[in-house]
Amino acid sequence: MDVEHRKKHRRDELVELVWHLEELHESTLDALKTHKPQEGYEEDLEGLKNEGVITIEGDKITFTEKGSDIAKNIIRRHRLAERMLSDVLDKNPDETENAACEFEHILAPEIVDSICILLGHPKTCPHGLPIPEGDCCKDVRSQIEAAFIPLSQLETGASAKVAFINTTDESQMLKLMSMGLTPGTVVKLNQKVPALVVEIASNLVAFDTAIGNEINVLRQPGMKKA
């Protein structure tokens, strides 16, 4: 590895560390020192500042807009590499860090998106840290949003098939399922105010609009929001 590549490698590692400190809300020079950056990091930190990647005001380190984009790409490559090593090669999460550090530097942008697609657009790395979205993730989300619509946004009198229920409240989920609101069920929205009233297999069920926002139905061709 020549001098320029070594310098870039060090600076990428430093960018990763600053990003991690931002996630911890500890992006300060003092916090950076406690995380034992590589020897000579002060020179690399000054280089990142001169390149417009970060700003330093007092003890605070902040990414510029340019720096934030650079950091997101580095973190995305690293955490997707970890995810691949864990999910595809069945490595223990504790074993993925060093390998991912090396692997991330040889991943071309188009390869990164291919790995992301292969892994199903994972949200987090094996350690539970968020993976920044790429264009491929945004495209998938747009497609999903185009395919579904909240039940509460159906036109009155329209029918649609329940696709999924987006709630983390287990008791709420069980209650809705007991009403017959399960994926694949066809429902008809009969009323919107003062509460939503839906027809399920000739039975009428009423609930708050907030609950209707959590029930997603398949959008049919030509279907409009109310």
Sequence and secondary structure as in RCSB ss.txt:
>XXXX:A:sequence
MDVEHRKKHRRDELVELVWHLEELHESTLDALKTHKPQEGYEEDLEGLKNEGVITIEGDKITFTEKGSDIAKNII
RRHRLAERMLSDVLDKNPDETENAACEFEHILAPEIVDSICILLGHPKTCPHGLPIPEGDCCKDVRSQIEAAFIP
LSQLETGASAKVAFINTTDESQMLKLMSMGLTPGTVVKLNQKVPALVVEIASNLVAFDTAIGNEINVLRQPGMKK
A
>XXXX:A:secstr
  HHHHHHHHHHHHHHHHHHHHHTT  BHHHHHHT   TTHHHHHHHHHHTTSEEEETTEEEE HHHHHHHHHHH
HHHHHHHHHHHHTS   HHHHHHHHHHHGGG  HHHHHHHHHHTT  SB TTS B    HHHHHHHHHHHHHEEE
GGGS TT EEEEEEE    HHHHHHHHHTT  TT EEEEEE SSSEEEEETTEEEEE HHHHHHEEEE  TT   
 
